[in-house]
Amino acid sequence: MDNKTSRKRIYLDYSATTPVAPQVVEAMQPYFTETFGNASSAHDFGRNAAAALDEAHTVVGCAIGARASEIVFTGCGTESDNLALRGAALAARRNGKGNHIISSPVEHHAVEGTVRQLHDLFGFDITMLPVDGCGRVDPDDVRRAIRPDTTLVSVMLGNNEIGSQEPVKEIGQVCHEHNVLFHCDAVQAPAYLPVDVNELNVDMLALSSHKFYGPKGSGVLYIRDGTPYIPTLTGGGHERGRRPGTVNVASAVGTAAAIKYIAAQRDEQAERLRGLRDRLFEGVLANVPDARISGHPRDRMPHHASFVFKDIDGETLLMALDVEGIAVSTGSACTSGNPEPSPVLLAMGIPREWALGGLRITLGYHTTQDDIDAVIETLPRCVEQVRSAVLEY
Ligand SMILES: Cc1ncc(COP(=O)(O)O)c(C=O)c1O
């Protein structure tokens, strides 16, 4: 083995996904082979699976300040966002409430694409709010954008690409003063920030288990009791009629185990990761010329560091770091491979020659100071190589 292949590989892409915690794997195991019944079946096998599913609803509900009845297990965060937005928008229209939706230009594709489709195919009127240089929405802009026919606002909690935290609580307050539903994509947050649906003033909220040490292909949708909602997947009456399809009991159990796992260490990890993240910010800004933080320097998720580098291609830089054994991202996992500058960075007013050089380094529960120091040592060299185009693979 040469030096490069024998070197420890460093994973710093926890916003793309996390490893499944061993206790989560252990909790899920019996639901594949022993308690494998269909939770909708009336017999003993089904009732045992249904009991585990009930318990998972309760655990997840408690963890986010919701009732068990308000928790819907879905196939992923994307599905949760889709069901929430389409379901609430169509229900509002059916009830004659109005046709106007408000969102932001820094949302994940799961929200952005759904809102765009509601406009293009269903004729909803959309207002895109402005964001500041850190990608944040001003609650007063939400207030100004609300019209008599506004039915729904969607703004995320923590931005996947630039890490900034949105003032969700304040936006929720504005929405409720105007009797408008508020949906929040909180997919990136729960392992690093507390998520409580009442504190945040949300009516609907999306989570994704693989972002908090749970299984992939497993999401949660919170729908406050009484929220007008049409299930836009059609089929059986699973999940109290809100998400048809045989429920993946093992995943629901895994999600509940993961939410307990993060709750037990969130505050401690957040403080630890904030320290490491700030060390990374300092080290990179001190050692890489023409580098800036993207997103808010402080009001951001504690595990999240993101940068823009002038006159560099972020994808090439990512590959150079990968050769060195360091796994990072250019932004959202879903936009990797796209040579266009990120629309999120452009919406924040970042010039194109900087926006092309976006890099996201996201820390997690297994990240150590040695990992961070390795990045501080390696990144300046990689940036220099890419800028002078002498990169060798
Ligand atoms: C903010 C945000 N919303 C939604 C999603 C989609 O979640 P999933 O991968 O579970 O579909 C992601 C995934 O990166 C995300 O970061």
The ligand as an SDF file (V2000), in Angstrom:
LIG
                    3D

 16 16  0  0  0  0  0  0  0  0999 V2000
  -32.3860   20.7560    4.2050 C   0  0  0  0  0  0  0  0  0  0  0  0
  -32.6850   19.4460    3.5740 C   0  0  0  0  0  0  0  0  0  0  0  0
  -33.9490   19.1290    3.2810 N   0  0  0  0  0  0  0  0  0  0  0  0
  -34.2890   17.9510    2.7340 C   0  0  0  0  0  0  0  0  0  0  0  0
  -33.3190   17.0220    2.4170 C   0  0  0  0  0  0  0  0  0  0  0  0
  -33.7200   15.7160    1.8090 C   0  0  0  0  0  0  0  0  0  0  0  0
  -33.6430   14.6810    2.7490 O   0  0  0  0  0  0  0  0  0  0  0  0
  -33.5650   13.1470    2.2390 P   0  0  0  0  0  0  0  0  0  0  0  0
  -32.1500   12.9120    1.8410 O   0  0  0  0  0  0  0  0  0  0  0  0
  -33.9480   12.3360    3.4410 O   0  0  0  0  0  0  0  0  0  0  0  0
  -34.5350   13.0230    1.1470 O   0  0  0  0  0  0  0  0  0  0  0  0
  -31.9630   17.3170    2.6680 C   0  0  0  0  0  0  0  0  0  0  0  0
  -30.8950   16.3720    2.2790 C   0  0  0  0  0  0  0  0  0  0  0  0
  -29.7480   16.7370    2.1100 O   0  0  0  0  0  0  0  0  0  0  0  0
  -31.6470   18.5530    3.2790 C   0  0  0  0  0  0  0  0  0  0  0  0
  -30.3820   18.8750    3.5550 O   0  0  0  0  0  0  0  0  0  0  0  0
  1  2  1  0
  2  3  1  0
  2 15  2  0
  3  4  2  0
  4  5  1  0
  5  6  1  0
  5 12  2  0
  6  7  1  0
  7  8  1  0
  8  9  2  0
  8 10  1  0
  8 11  1  0
 12 13  1  0
 12 15  1  0
 13 14  2  0
 15 16  1  0
M  END
$$$$
